[in-house]
């Protein structure tokens, strides 16, 4: 593996690892938004190479470890779960960067290097909710997004759409509480393993192809969320196909709209007790295409304007490393001035 | 295959076929509730033997056809779908026995025998809903159950729990409207194909083993049906396991309670506009174990007392055959007096 090509004078201050269930991403950072190099492998915690966690780190970043012998290493994500490298127990909400940083767990890594692992966060308001990895993205959003500065007392919603979508209420730099919706995983399970996939075109890209189907799904969900509910509206994916009111090409977008619509209706009711009259301001974190689909849905539902934030993971790992004292002030201020 | 042993003087008046996606059941009937013989094979419409529909009928009932050369044959279920023997288009609600019988479809079967196939029923109130086979069970219930006699103007709910649960409102012998809940199929897909199955014991029978887990699921669904909704409550199957508030043996019953609870909450809101102050009287049709689980859930939700009806399919096929004039009055009254 070839060494990273760094411009003269740029010196990394943190090896930041985003280590999830299905992939490992390594960032060489010189600041919260200063990425000197990045590498990626499919070595999620459920798919490690020979040598396990040590082996994955050596394979992906061994040359960096040799080149920068005192570089601190911080990892976030499922690597800190019971099935991960070392379990980092959940921190309870409300939680800010300092509290999360105080619960990093240490493990001995390769080349006698210590690896710091971030804990997840648990909310226990009504039903327990857990996150691992998202807490770090949220700390990154608080760092990057002037609209949700840690000093602001204004409540704000951060939405992380995906397999298990998270809706997170933040205030004054704290994760106050959050809710999970199994939207992405449900979409895959319903399409691949139930009768609802039968009438659909197979191509995965079809999902983006039909805005009429998508918006019809949103409307049906909004109308029936609180009465018949999802178990019942789902059957319309079949009957609207049987009655030819939707084509096989429209049905995947309809199912997507239906599920995202139920998520939005649920979140709307969940965070409706807020003091903000027109709903809380919203920031989205995730893949560009998915966030844009959610923005369409949010507009359709009448949520306040939202914007999409990139690079939240790197910024969050940086923020945590600073809060934990892993990055010396000298290097930190030096990197900060190079932005 | 040995011939059926019939008591002297008993003469069949109808060969009734319950022909679904995964199985075929044949009844030799002498009255709505007078079953002279029954046979069963795994030859659902998706799993036919060589010779297809003709072959299945000859294999299972060829000797009956020979022995009773003028016996009328009537089939209900997915055999009348687009993937079945011959498509019998849906009849629109409201629909009674006469209207359904008027839309039987005929197909030439083996040994030059004509086979009559029952249509399904479609409701198009809010979203389209369809049934195939259940309409026949409902006609059977109207025949067997004195509490929902066709002459009564009292509204009544018939619930058919299962893969796609149906809640059907009947009045004066008519199917007025109905709603589908994908409860059973969702349970299987979630348990087998999502993260929710991971923390569970594998044994299928565990589902009945824990009433505390089941009732906890019912309560969570009732409390959150109209706000966070199913996509969100589902994640508690994982988090209540992670936090050890439920054991791996309790989780299947909890998931079952959660799904059935969302079904009941949805049905309650769907049929709440009824004139009956304490809710409509309820009849359940289905397997004994599943109906008993639903009865526990219905009691927990405060529905009116319900009872379970057996043999609805046979009675419904008989009722349809009479309405269609397939059974002569002489044989019919003779059979009726032998009850």
Contacts between the chains, C-beta under 8 A, distances in Angstrom:
chain1	res1	chain2	res2	distance
A	122	B	243	7.8
A	126	B	223	7.9
A	126	B	224	7.3
A	126	B	228	7.8
A	127	B	220	6.7
A	127	B	224	7.8
A	127	B	233	6.9
A	127	B	235	7.8
A	127	B	236	4.2
A	127	B	239	6.7
A	127	B	240	7.4
A	128	B	236	6.9
A	128	B	239	4.0
A	128	B	240	6.6
A	128	B	242	7.4
A	128	B	243	5.1
A	128	B	245	7.4
A	129	B	235	6.8
A	129	B	239	6.1
A	130	B	238	7.9
A	130	B	239	5.5
A	130	B	242	6.3
A	164	B	235	6.6
A	179	B	228	6.1
A	179	B	232	5.6
A	180	B	232	6.4
A	180	B	235	4.2
A	181	B	231	4.3
A	181	B	232	5.1
A	181	B	235	7.4
A	182	B	194	7.3
A	182	B	231	5.4
A	182	B	232	7.8
A	182	B	234	5.1
A	182	B	235	5.6
A	183	B	231	5.7
A	185	B	194	5.3
A	185	B	195	6.7
A	186	B	194	7.5
A	186	B	231	6.4
A	186	B	234	7.7
A	189	B	189	4.9
A	189	B	190	6.7
A	189	B	193	4.7
A	189	B	194	5.2
A	190	B	189	6.7
A	192	B	193	7.1
A	193	B	189	4.6
A	193	B	192	7.1
A	193	B	193	4.6
A	194	B	182	7.3
A	194	B	185	5.3
A	194	B	186	7.5
A	194	B	189	5.1
A	195	B	185	6.6
A	220	B	127	6.7
A	223	B	126	7.9
A	224	B	126	7.4
A	224	B	127	7.8
A	225	B	226	7.5
A	225	B	229	5.9
A	226	B	225	7.4
A	226	B	226	3.9
A	226	B	227	7.7
A	226	B	269	7.2
A	227	B	226	7.8
A	227	B	266	6.7
A	227	B	269	4.1
A	227	B	270	6.1
A	228	B	126	7.8
A	228	B	179	6.1
A	228	B	266	4.6
A	228	B	267	8.0
A	228	B	269	6.9
A	228	B	270	5.3
A	229	B	225	5.9
A	229	B	229	6.7
A	229	B	230	6.2
A	229	B	262	5.5
A	229	B	265	6.7
A	229	B	266	4.0
A	230	B	229	6.3
A	230	B	230	4.5
A	230	B	231	6.5
A	230	B	262	7.4
A	231	B	181	4.3
A	231	B	182	5.5
A	231	B	183	5.7
A	231	B	186	6.4
A	231	B	230	6.5
A	231	B	259	6.9
A	231	B	262	5.5
A	231	B	263	5.6
A	231	B	266	6.3
A	232	B	179	5.6
A	232	B	180	6.4
A	232	B	181	5.1
A	232	B	182	7.8
A	232	B	263	7.9
A	232	B	266	5.2
A	232	B	270	7.6
A	233	B	127	6.9
A	234	B	182	5.2
A	234	B	186	7.7
A	235	B	127	7.8
A	235	B	129	6.8
A	235	B	164	6.6
A	235	B	180	4.2
A	235	B	181	7.4
A	235	B	182	5.6
A	236	B	127	4.2
A	236	B	128	6.9
A	238	B	130	7.9
A	239	B	127	6.6
A	239	B	128	4.0
A	239	B	129	6.1
A	239	B	130	5.5
A	240	B	127	7.4
A	240	B	128	6.6
A	242	B	128	7.4
A	242	B	130	6.3
A	243	B	122	7.8
A	243	B	128	5.1
A	245	B	128	7.4
A	259	B	231	6.9
A	262	B	229	5.5
A	262	B	230	7.4
A	262	B	231	5.5
A	263	B	231	5.6
A	263	B	232	7.9
A	265	B	229	6.7
A	266	B	227	6.7
A	266	B	228	4.6
A	266	B	229	4.0
A	266	B	231	6.3
A	266	B	232	5.2
A	267	B	228	8.0
A	269	B	226	7.2
A	269	B	227	4.1
A	269	B	228	7.0
A	270	B	227	6.1
A	270	B	228	5.3
A	270	B	232	7.6
